[in-house]
Every structure is written in C-alpha cells, then in structure tokens.
Amino acid sequence: MDSCTMEAGASGADQTLCPVARAQALVGDRFTVVILRELFMGNGRFEQLQCQADVTPQMLATRLKKLETLGLLERRAYSTRPLRHEYVLTPMGLAFHPVLLALRAWGETWLKSGEEKVAVRYVHNPCGADPGLGPTCQNCGEVMRRDDLTSTLDEAYAAERDKRWADFKPR
C-alpha cells in the first residue's frame, strides 16, 4: 500500500500520509471551494456567501463552521445590534489562493468556449501588468498573492452575479 492509499476501514484523512487526500477531506465538500472563492472576492457576510454560492442557509452554516474549526477562516462581529458576523480568511485560508488560481486557470483553459471572455481579469499591482492565469505573474515572474492583485469582473460575469444578488434579495 502506498502513502496515498487509505488503510482498510479507515474513514478520515488523518489515517493517511497522503497530502492530497488530507486536503481533499478539508475542502472537497460541495460548495466549500466556491465559499472560499467568495471570501477571496471580499464577500464575507452570510447573505453574500449564501447568494453567490447558491447554497441553503443550513449548508452554508455547516461549511462555515467546519472551515472555522479547521482554521481556514475566522468569524468577526461587524454589528452589535443586532449581532452580525462576517467571515475572514486566516493565514491558512489565504494560503489556499494558489489552489484557487490553479482551478481558475484550468477552468478558463478547458471549460469555456472560444467566444467566452476571461471571467475575472487581474492586474498585478507590483508590476502593473496582466499577470495571466497564474500562479506566477507572466510579466515579472513573482508569485501572485491576493493582496497584490486588483480584479475586474468581465461584464457578463458581473451581470450574472448582479442578477443572482437581485433575485436573492427579495427572499
């Protein structure tokens, strides 16, 4: 049995030395990566996350609690009357950014038609150039950190997100 094979009868990622299996156990649940995408986009409030991830409140609460328990995000109060929280990525959560960039690059390359535009364009602030699909800037070669990127949504993608929010708000 190699290190990426779960032991017979083992149910948890802690039963394997395989880092892929362990990572998948943390972020492989349905909606989890999309929730992390929203946090990277600066949407940390429950309603925003629920709307853009298209998830039930119960499922979202479960995923957020799991991500908080695992150390990928923390909950911070932004209002005391009524008490309301927003979710913020921790250093562990921020370290997921290259994974998200890799998923973005793969999706842009393999899952879109030639007529569709790149959904999110970035400017790499240190060099001022389009960094490409990453995880390193195609212009200067630096690793793309979320804090060093300014994003612009494609018009069609922005309209899709705005419509989702407009449809969600009356609920």
PyMOL commands that set and color helices and strands:
alter all, ss='L'
color gray80, all
select helices_A, chain A and resi 13-15+19-27+32-40+46-53+57-70+91-94+97-110+146-148+155-168
alter helices_A, ss='H'
color red, helices_A
select strands_A, chain A and resi 73-80+83-89+120-124+149-153
alter strands_A, ss='S'
color yellow, strands_A
deselect
rebuild
show_as cartoon
